[in-house]
């Protein structure tokens, strides 16, 4: 089975939505409470998760689903993530 067949048609729909204080735009842009903005064009940069761990105000229970929806909106299925520990 091809990877694309594992997803339902709903999984490929671009959606604008609010998850916690994160607003996910159709173009993949993420905005937090009107003041912190991540461009959809930069979502695949591998340092985003590590960078956001430095922000004490981030609730990752809201950010992670918003991030994945934004990735879906730009058509990305795979992202490299850098982890520091």
JORAMO-V622785 format. One record per residue. N is the residue number from 1. D_CENTER is the distance of its C-alpha to the mean C-alpha in Angstrom with 1 decimal. Layout:
# JORAMO-V622785
n->{N & N}
d_center->{D_CENTER & D_CENTER}
This chain:
# JORAMO-V622785
n->{1 & 2 & 3 & 4 & 5 & 6 & 7 & 8 & 9 & 10 & 11 & 12 & 13 & 14 & 15 & 16 & 17 & 18 & 19 & 20 & 21 & 22 & 23 & 24 & 25 & 26 & 27 & 28 & 29 & 30 & 31 & 32 & 33 & 34 & 35 & 36 & 37 & 38 & 39 & 40 & 41 & 42 & 43 & 44 & 45 & 46 & 47 & 48 & 49 & 50 & 51 & 52 & 53 & 54 & 55 & 56 & 57 & 58 & 59 & 60 & 61 & 62 & 63 & 64 & 65 & 66 & 67 & 68 & 69 & 70 & 71 & 72 & 73 & 74 & 75 & 76 & 77 & 78 & 79 & 80 & 81 & 82 & 83 & 84 & 85}
d_center->{26.1 & 23.6 & 19.9 & 19.3 & 21.9 & 20.1 & 17.7 & 19.1 & 19.1 & 17.0 & 14.0 & 14.3 & 14.5 & 12.3 & 12.0 & 11.9 & 11.6 & 12.0 & 10.8 & 13.1 & 13.3 & 9.8 & 10.3 & 7.9 & 10.2 & 11.4 & 11.2 & 7.4 & 8.4 & 7.2 & 10.5 & 11.9 & 15.3 & 16.4 & 16.7 & 13.7 & 11.8 & 9.2 & 10.1 & 8.3 & 11.1 & 10.2 & 6.8 & 9.1 & 11.3 & 12.2 & 12.9 & 9.8 & 10.0 & 13.7 & 13.8 & 12.1 & 14.5 & 17.2 & 16.2 & 18.2 & 16.9 & 13.3 & 13.4 & 11.1 & 12.1 & 10.2 & 7.3 & 6.4 & 6.7 & 4.9 & 1.5 & 3.9 & 5.3 & 4.0 & 4.9 & 7.7 & 8.6 & 9.4 & 11.1 & 9.8 & 11.0 & 11.6 & 10.3 & 12.8 & 12.3 & 15.2 & 16.6 & 19.5 & 22.0}
